[in-house]
Amino acid sequence: MKLVWLRNDLRLADNPALRHACAGDEPVAALFIISPTQWRQHKMASIRQRFMLAQVDVLGRELAALGIPLHLLRVETFAEAPAALSDLCRELGVTQLYANQAIEIDEQRRDHAVSAALAEQAVSCHWLNGCCVLPPGRVLTGSGEMFKVFTPFSRAWLKALDEEGFVIHRAPASRGESLLWQPLAERAWVDEALGELTVDPRWPVGEAEALRRLNIFLEQAVLDYGETRDFPAIAGTSVLSPYLAAGIISPRQCVAALQQRLGYRPQSKAQPGFVWLNELIWREFYRHLLVLIPTLSMNRPFKPETAALPWSWDPDAFAAWCEGRTGYPIVDAAMRCLNATGWMHNRLRMIVASFLTKDLHIHWRLGEDYFMSRLIDGDLAANNGGWQWAAGTGADAAPYFRVFNPTTQGQRFDPQGEFIRTWVTEMADIPAAYVHQPHDWLRLKGRQDYPAPMVDHAVARVRAIEMFRSLEK
């Protein structure tokens, strides 16, 4: 018996672990492990948990139709996984375990412990690359080291992809008679562990849905992506991040679909489609960094010297940011959107992260954790990379003297205030000319239903610059 351990790779197509396990005639079973306590420790958003489990439900039914049973195990923490897996392998007569590699440090430690435990009962473990187009360690400098700077990584990544190409693994064929699948909603212990399993209708699950979104984006928006991606009121992005984070679609499938749409693989900014491809390469870069620098998984800065920055931990200011009560309309709209939907446009992620760290001078770790606790697409590598970039502590970080002005960012990327008025309902009737600086207009109307700016941006910017300059002394 072969066992496929599914994690953040909840798909049939282009799943190397599943494909390799299904090679040959041996019986195959699949496994998904629910770890409620560990998920809470990792700040996993409840919306992300529900989304993931809804996909497990779909996948369990699809695997059953192929004659592959999907087993569910509940272990509270990763520390319990080796013993639970050993017991299951013994019960099923498993001789080989297949899984796609994890890149986070806690998950890697868990997998090493599983390998050691299973070796004692002669179960061989096979770890494959299912999370990146090119696996960590493949894209190297001329001296054979992994990259710490994005632009040369991007060039080397494109070159390596040209040299090696890549394969899209087909979904496995049927392996026998269809099996019965008991829906998760009928399993009392799942509800007891995680609560209500309802799915947000904004985020339907399934590989077909992920491919539908990808194809719509490639047909309607990819050619204009470079011009429209920064405007949150425009449907200019792929909105695929939740599906990539859960592994409902693979990055290889995205690259292959882009090539098919264009008839070529773009190599530079001058070619249509490259800007979106470059975003996929950024995703790869942050994942490779997490492997290269395990301390990134431990709340440590990429730039060690920035650990000495005198960050604030002000709970009241942090709560105002979380709840969208800062008095800066674009920041508040973005945070209210996140709290209501579990998702935030990428330009807005940069704006609110800059505001928290450079205007409120609050530690980026608080923002990183809050995002993980709310985002349906929460992914440690991308989330950590983005927060450290905005805070000035990470790889390729913006120079410390470059601080986003939340007012001008709003004026530039939501010029008519369409996004702001959608989420800051107090401004539903405010004229576009005042939407980014509404306080004088509100005072004239005798209204006090929107807070005054909690900081003076110009003063806060100077303080942020001084914080970083103090490191040079």
C-alpha positions as CSV (number, residue, x, y, z in Angstrom):
1,M,0.0,0.0,0.0
2,K,1.2,3.5,-0.9
3,L,0.0,6.5,1.1
4,V,-0.2,10.1,-0.2
5,W,-0.2,12.7,2.5
6,L,-2.0,15.8,1.2
7,R,-1.2,19.2,2.8
8,N,-1.3,22.5,0.9
9,D,-1.6,20.7,-2.4
10,L,-5.3,19.9,-2.5
11,R,-5.7,19.0,-6.1
12,L,-5.7,16.0,-8.5
13,A,-3.9,17.7,-11.4
14,D,-0.2,18.6,-11.3
15,N,0.2,16.9,-7.9
16,P,3.7,15.2,-8.0
17,A,3.2,13.3,-4.8
18,L,-0.2,11.9,-6.0
19,R,1.1,11.2,-9.5
20,H,4.2,9.3,-8.3
21,A,2.2,7.3,-5.7
22,C,-0.3,6.2,-8.5
23,A,2.5,4.9,-10.7
24,G,2.3,1.1,-10.7
25,D,-0.5,-1.2,-9.6
26,E,-0.1,-1.1,-5.8
27,P,-3.2,0.1,-4.0
28,V,-3.1,3.8,-3.0
29,A,-4.7,5.7,-0.2
30,A,-4.6,9.4,0.7
31,L,-4.4,11.3,4.0
32,F,-5.2,14.7,5.3
33,I,-4.4,15.7,8.8
34,I,-6.5,18.2,10.8
35,S,-4.4,20.0,13.5
36,P,-6.7,22.6,15.2
37,T,-4.4,23.6,18.0
38,Q,-1.4,24.0,15.6
39,W,-3.4,26.0,13.2
40,R,-4.4,28.4,15.9
41,Q,-0.8,28.7,17.0
42,H,0.1,29.6,13.4
43,K,-2.7,32.2,13.4
44,M,-4.5,30.5,10.6
45,A,-7.7,32.4,9.7
46,S,-10.9,30.7,10.3
47,I,-12.0,31.6,6.8
48,R,-8.9,29.9,5.5
49,Q,-9.6,26.8,7.6
50,R,-13.1,26.6,6.2
51,F,-12.0,27.1,2.7
52,M,-9.3,24.4,3.0
53,L,-11.7,21.9,4.6
54,A,-14.3,22.6,1.9
55,Q,-11.7,21.7,-0.7
56,V,-10.8,18.6,1.3
57,D,-14.4,17.6,1.1
58,V,-14.5,18.0,-2.7
59,L,-11.2,16.2,-3.1
60,G,-12.3,13.4,-0.9
61,R,-15.3,12.8,-3.1
62,E,-13.2,13.0,-6.3
63,L,-10.6,10.6,-5.0
64,A,-13.3,8.2,-3.9
65,A,-14.7,8.3,-7.4
66,L,-11.2,7.1,-8.6
67,G,-11.1,4.3,-6.1
68,I,-8.7,6.1,-3.7
69,P,-9.9,6.5,-0.1
70,L,-9.0,9.7,1.7
71,H,-8.4,9.1,5.4
72,L,-8.7,11.9,7.9
73,L,-6.6,12.1,11.1
74,R,-7.0,14.7,13.9
75,V,-3.8,15.6,15.8
76,E,-3.8,18.7,17.9
77,T,-0.2,19.7,17.2
78,F,2.5,18.7,14.7
79,A,4.3,16.9,17.6
80,E,1.6,14.2,17.5
81,A,1.9,13.6,13.8
82,P,4.7,11.0,13.7
83,A,2.9,8.6,16.1
84,A,-0.4,9.0,14.4
85,L,1.1,8.4,11.0
86,S,3.0,5.4,12.3
87,D,-0.3,3.9,13.6
88,L,-2.1,4.5,10.4
89,C,0.6,3.1,8.2
90,R,0.7,0.0,10.4
91,E,-3.1,-0.4,10.2
92,L,-3.2,0.0,6.4
93,G,0.0,-1.9,5.6
94,V,1.7,1.1,4.1
95,T,5.2,0.6,2.7
96,Q,5.7,4.0,1.0
97,L,4.7,7.5,1.9
98,Y,4.5,10.2,-0.7
99,A,4.1,14.0,0.1
100,N,5.0,17.3,-1.5
101,Q,7.7,19.1,0.5
102,A,6.8,21.8,3.1
103,I,9.0,24.9,3.3
104,E,8.1,26.3,6.7
105,I,10.4,25.4,9.6
106,D,7.8,23.8,11.9
107,E,6.5,21.8,9.0
108,Q,10.0,20.7,8.0
109,R,10.7,19.6,11.5
110,R,7.4,17.6,11.6
111,D,8.3,15.9,8.3
112,H,11.8,15.0,9.5
113,A,10.3,13.5,12.6
114,V,7.8,11.5,10.5
115,S,10.6,10.2,8.3
116,A,12.5,9.0,11.3
117,A,9.4,7.4,12.9
118,L,8.4,5.6,9.7
119,A,11.9,4.4,9.0
120,E,11.6,2.3,12.2
121,Q,8.8,0.3,10.5
122,A,10.5,0.1,7.1
123,V,8.2,2.7,5.5
124,S,10.1,4.8,2.9
125,C,9.3,8.4,2.5
126,H,9.3,10.3,-0.8
127,W,9.3,14.1,-0.7
128,L,8.6,15.9,-3.9
129,N,8.3,19.5,-5.2
130,G,4.7,20.5,-5.5
131,C,4.8,24.1,-4.2
132,C,7.1,25.8,-6.7
133,V,7.8,25.8,-10.4
134,L,11.5,25.3,-9.6
135,P,12.3,23.8,-6.2
136,P,14.3,25.7,-3.6
137,G,18.0,25.1,-4.2
138,R,17.6,24.9,-7.9
139,V,18.1,28.6,-8.7
140,L,21.6,29.5,-7.7
141,T,24.2,32.2,-8.1
142,G,27.4,31.6,-10.1
143,S,29.1,30.6,-6.8
144,G,26.4,28.0,-6.1
145,E,24.5,29.9,-3.4
146,M,20.8,30.7,-3.2
147,F,19.8,34.3,-4.0
148,K,19.0,36.9,-1.5
149,V,18.1,39.7,-4.0
150,F,15.1,39.4,-6.3
151,T,16.2,40.8,-9.6
152,P,19.1,38.5,-10.2
153,F,17.0,35.6,-8.8
154,S,14.3,36.5,-11.4
155,R,16.8,36.4,-14.3
156,A,18.3,33.1,-13.1
157,W,14.9,31.6,-12.6
158,L,13.9,32.5,-16.2
159,K,17.1,31.0,-17.5
160,A,16.8,27.8,-15.4
161,L,13.2,27.4,-16.6
162,D,14.3,27.8,-20.3
163,E,17.0,25.2,-19.7
164,E,14.9,22.6,-17.9
165,G,11.3,23.3,-18.8
166,F,8.7,21.7,-16.6
167,V,6.1,19.0,-16.7
168,I,2.4,19.3,-15.8
169,H,1.4,16.1,-14.1
170,R,-2.0,14.7,-15.2
171,A,-4.6,13.8,-12.7
172,P,-4.5,10.0,-11.9
173,A,-6.7,7.6,-13.7
174,S,-9.3,5.5,-12.0
175,R,-7.8,2.7,-9.8
176,G,-10.9,0.6,-9.3
177,E,-14.5,0.8,-8.2
178,S,-15.9,4.1,-6.8
179,L,-15.9,4.4,-3.0
180,L,-18.3,6.1,-0.7
181,W,-17.2,9.4,0.8
182,Q,-18.7,10.7,4.0
183,P,-19.0,14.5,3.9
184,L,-17.1,16.4,6.6
185,A,-20.4,18.0,7.7
186,E,-21.5,14.5,8.8
187,R,-18.4,13.9,10.9
188,A,-19.1,15.3,14.4
189,W,-15.5,15.4,15.5
190,V,-14.6,17.7,12.6
191,D,-17.3,20.2,13.7
192,E,-16.3,19.9,17.3
193,A,-12.7,20.7,16.4
194,L,-13.3,23.6,14.0
195,G,-16.8,24.8,14.5
196,E,-19.2,25.7,11.6
197,L,-18.0,24.5,8.2
198,T,-19.9,27.0,6.1
199,V,-18.1,28.3,3.0
200,D,-18.1,32.0,2.0
201,P,-19.9,32.2,-1.3
202,R,-17.3,34.7,-2.6
203,W,-14.8,31.8,-2.6
204,P,-16.2,28.7,-4.2
205,V,-13.8,25.7,-4.0
206,G,-12.7,23.2,-6.6
207,E,-10.1,22.9,-9.3
208,A,-12.6,23.8,-11.9
209,E,-13.3,27.1,-10.2
210,A,-9.6,27.9,-9.9
211,L,-9.1,27.1,-13.6
212,R,-12.1,29.2,-14.5
213,R,-10.7,32.2,-12.7
214,L,-7.3,31.7,-14.3
215,N,-8.8,31.5,-17.8
216,I,-11.0,34.5,-17.3
217,F,-8.0,36.5,-16.1
218,L,-5.8,35.4,-19.0
219,E,-8.5,36.2,-21.6
220,Q,-9.7,39.5,-20.1
221,A,-7.1,41.1,-18.0
222,V,-3.5,39.8,-18.3
223,L,-2.5,42.0,-21.2
224,D,-3.6,45.1,-19.2
225,Y,-2.4,43.8,-15.8
226,G,0.6,46.1,-15.6
227,E,-1.7,49.2,-15.9
228,T,-4.7,48.0,-13.9
229,R,-3.3,45.8,-11.1
230,D,-2.8,48.7,-8.6
231,F,-6.4,49.9,-8.7
232,P,-8.6,48.1,-6.1
233,A,-11.9,49.3,-7.7
234,I,-11.0,47.6,-11.0
235,A,-11.1,43.8,-11.5
236,G,-7.5,43.8,-12.7
237,T,-6.0,40.9,-10.8
238,S,-6.4,37.2,-11.1
239,V,-7.8,36.7,-7.5
240,L,-6.1,33.3,-7.5
241,S,-4.1,33.7,-4.3
242,P,-6.5,31.6,-2.1
243,Y,-6.3,28.8,-4.6
244,L,-2.6,28.9,-4.8
245,A,-2.2,29.0,-1.0
246,A,-4.4,25.9,-0.6
247,G,-2.8,24.2,-3.6
248,I,-6.1,23.9,-5.5
249,I,-4.1,25.1,-8.5
250,S,-0.3,24.9,-8.9
251,P,2.1,27.7,-10.0
252,R,3.2,25.4,-12.9
253,Q,-0.4,25.4,-14.2
254,C,-0.4,29.2,-14.1
255,V,2.8,29.5,-16.0
256,A,1.7,26.9,-18.6
257,A,-1.7,28.6,-19.1
258,L,0.1,32.0,-19.6
259,Q,2.4,30.5,-22.2
260,Q,-0.6,28.9,-24.0
261,R,-2.5,32.2,-23.9
262,L,0.4,34.2,-25.3
263,G,2.1,31.6,-27.5
264,Y,5.4,32.3,-25.7
265,R,6.9,32.7,-22.2
266,P,7.6,36.4,-21.6
267,Q,11.2,37.3,-20.7
268,S,11.1,41.0,-20.0
269,K,8.9,43.9,-19.0
270,A,8.6,44.9,-22.7
271,Q,6.6,41.8,-23.4
272,P,2.9,41.5,-22.6
273,G,2.2,39.1,-19.7
274,F,5.6,39.6,-18.0
275,V,4.3,41.7,-15.1
276,W,2.0,38.9,-14.0
277,L,4.7,36.2,-14.5
278,N,7.0,38.4,-12.4
279,E,4.5,38.2,-9.6
280,L,4.7,34.4,-9.7
281,I,8.4,34.7,-9.6
282,W,8.2,36.9,-6.5
283,R,6.1,34.1,-5.0
284,E,8.9,31.6,-5.8
285,F,11.5,34.0,-4.4
286,Y,9.9,34.3,-1.0
287,R,9.4,30.6,-0.8
288,H,13.1,29.9,-1.6
289,L,14.1,32.5,1.0
290,L,12.1,30.7,3.6
291,V,14.2,27.6,3.0
292,L,17.5,29.5,2.8
293,I,16.8,31.5,6.0
294,P,14.7,29.4,8.4
295,T,14.7,32.2,11.0
296,L,12.2,34.0,8.7
297,S,9.7,31.4,10.1
298,M,10.6,32.5,13.6
299,N,9.6,36.2,13.6
300,R,13.2,37.3,12.9
301,P,14.0,40.1,10.4
302,F,15.8,39.3,7.1
303,K,18.2,42.2,8.0
304,P,19.5,41.2,11.4
305,E,20.5,44.8,12.4
306,T,16.9,45.9,12.1
307,A,16.0,43.8,15.2
308,A,17.2,46.8,17.2
309,L,14.6,49.2,15.8
310,P,12.5,50.8,18.6
311,W,9.1,49.6,17.4
312,S,6.0,50.5,19.2
313,W,3.5,47.9,20.6
314,D,0.8,50.4,21.4
315,P,-2.4,48.3,21.7
316,D,-4.9,51.2,21.2
317,A,-3.2,52.4,18.0
318,F,-2.9,48.8,16.7
319,A,-6.6,48.2,17.4
320,A,-7.6,51.4,15.5
321,W,-5.5,50.1,12.5
322,C,-7.1,46.6,12.7
323,E,-10.6,48.0,12.9
324,G,-10.2,50.7,10.1
325,R,-10.4,53.7,12.4
326,T,-7.2,55.5,11.5
327,G,-8.8,58.6,9.9
328,Y,-7.1,57.8,6.6
329,P,-9.8,56.7,4.2
330,I,-7.8,54.3,1.9
331,V,-6.3,52.6,5.0
332,D,-9.6,52.2,6.7
333,A,-11.4,51.0,3.6
334,A,-8.7,48.3,3.1
335,M,-8.8,47.1,6.6
336,R,-12.6,46.9,6.7
337,C,-12.6,45.0,3.4
338,L,-10.1,42.5,4.9
339,N,-12.2,42.1,8.0
340,A,-15.4,41.5,6.0
341,T,-14.1,39.3,3.1
342,G,-10.8,37.7,4.2
343,W,-9.0,39.2,1.3
344,M,-7.1,42.4,0.4
345,H,-5.9,43.8,-2.9
346,N,-2.1,43.8,-3.1
347,R,-1.6,47.5,-3.5
348,L,-3.7,48.0,-0.4
349,R,-1.6,45.5,1.5
350,M,1.4,47.6,0.8
351,I,-0.4,50.8,1.8
352,V,-1.7,49.5,5.2
353,A,1.6,47.8,6.0
354,S,3.5,51.0,5.4
355,F,1.0,52.9,7.5
356,L,1.3,50.5,10.5
357,T,5.1,50.4,10.4
358,K,6.1,53.8,9.1
359,D,3.2,56.0,10.4
360,L,2.3,54.3,13.6
361,H,5.8,52.7,14.0
362,I,4.2,49.5,15.2
363,H,6.2,46.3,14.9
364,W,5.6,44.5,11.6
365,R,5.2,41.2,13.5
366,L,1.8,42.4,14.8
367,G,0.6,43.2,11.3
368,E,2.0,40.0,9.9
369,D,0.1,38.0,12.6
370,Y,-3.1,40.0,12.1
371,F,-3.1,39.4,8.3
372,M,-2.6,35.6,8.9
373,S,-5.5,35.6,11.3
374,R,-7.8,37.2,8.7
375,L,-6.6,36.2,5.2
376,I,-8.2,33.4,3.2
377,D,-4.9,33.3,1.2
378,G,-2.6,33.4,4.3
379,D,0.8,32.0,3.3
380,L,3.8,32.4,5.5
381,A,6.4,33.0,2.8
382,A,4.4,35.7,0.9
383,N,3.0,37.3,4.0
384,N,6.3,37.5,5.8
385,G,8.1,38.7,2.6
386,G,5.5,41.4,2.0
387,W,5.5,42.7,5.6
388,Q,9.2,42.8,5.9
389,W,9.5,44.6,2.5
390,A,7.0,47.3,3.7
391,A,8.7,47.6,7.1
392,G,12.2,48.0,5.6
393,T,13.6,44.9,7.3
394,G,13.3,42.4,4.5
395,A,14.8,41.3,1.2
396,D,14.7,44.0,-1.5
397,A,13.0,46.3,1.0
398,A,12.2,49.8,-0.2
399,P,14.8,52.3,1.1
400,Y,13.9,53.4,4.6
401,F,13.5,57.0,3.5
402,R,10.7,55.9,1.0
403,V,7.5,56.0,3.0
404,F,4.1,55.7,1.5
405,N,1.9,58.7,1.9
406,P,-1.6,57.2,2.5
407,T,-3.4,60.2,1.2
408,T,-1.5,60.4,-2.1
409,Q,-1.7,56.7,-2.5
410,G,-5.4,56.9,-2.2
411,Q,-5.6,59.8,-4.7
412,R,-3.5,57.9,-7.2
413,F,-5.0,54.4,-7.0
414,D,-8.6,55.2,-6.1
415,P,-9.0,58.6,-7.6
416,Q,-12.8,58.8,-7.5
417,G,-13.0,57.1,-4.2
418,E,-15.1,54.1,-5.5
419,F,-13.3,51.6,-3.3
420,I,-13.3,53.9,-0.3
421,R,-17.0,54.6,-0.5
422,T,-17.7,50.9,-0.8
423,W,-16.1,50.1,2.6
424,V,-16.2,53.3,4.6
425,T,-19.9,53.7,4.6
426,E,-19.7,57.0,6.4
427,M,-18.5,58.4,3.1
428,A,-21.1,57.1,0.8
429,D,-22.4,60.6,0.1
430,I,-19.1,62.5,0.2
431,P,-18.1,64.2,-3.1
432,A,-15.1,62.7,-4.9
433,A,-13.1,65.9,-4.5
434,Y,-13.1,65.4,-0.7
435,V,-13.0,61.7,-0.3
436,H,-9.3,61.4,0.4
437,Q,-9.2,64.3,2.8
438,P,-12.8,64.4,4.1
439,H,-12.4,66.1,7.5
440,D,-13.0,69.7,6.5
441,W,-16.1,68.8,4.5
442,L,-17.4,66.6,7.4
443,R,-16.9,69.5,9.8
444,L,-18.8,71.9,7.5
445,K,-21.7,69.4,7.5
446,G,-21.5,69.1,11.3
447,R,-20.7,65.4,11.1
448,Q,-18.5,63.5,13.5
449,D,-19.1,60.0,12.2
450,Y,-15.6,59.5,10.9
451,P,-12.4,59.8,13.0
452,A,-9.8,62.5,12.6
453,P,-6.4,61.3,11.4
454,M,-4.7,59.5,14.3
455,V,-1.2,60.8,13.3
456,D,0.2,63.6,11.2
457,H,1.8,61.7,8.3
458,A,4.6,64.3,7.7
459,V,5.7,64.1,11.3
460,A,5.4,60.3,11.4
461,R,7.5,60.0,8.3
462,V,10.3,62.0,9.8
463,R,10.2,59.8,12.9
464,A,10.3,56.6,10.8
465,I,13.4,57.8,9.0
466,E,15.1,58.7,12.3
467,M,14.4,55.2,13.6
468,F,16.3,53.7,10.7
469,R,19.1,56.3,10.7
470,S,19.7,55.5,14.4
471,L,20.9,52.0,13.3
472,E,23.8,53.7,11.4
473,K,25.2,55.4,14.5
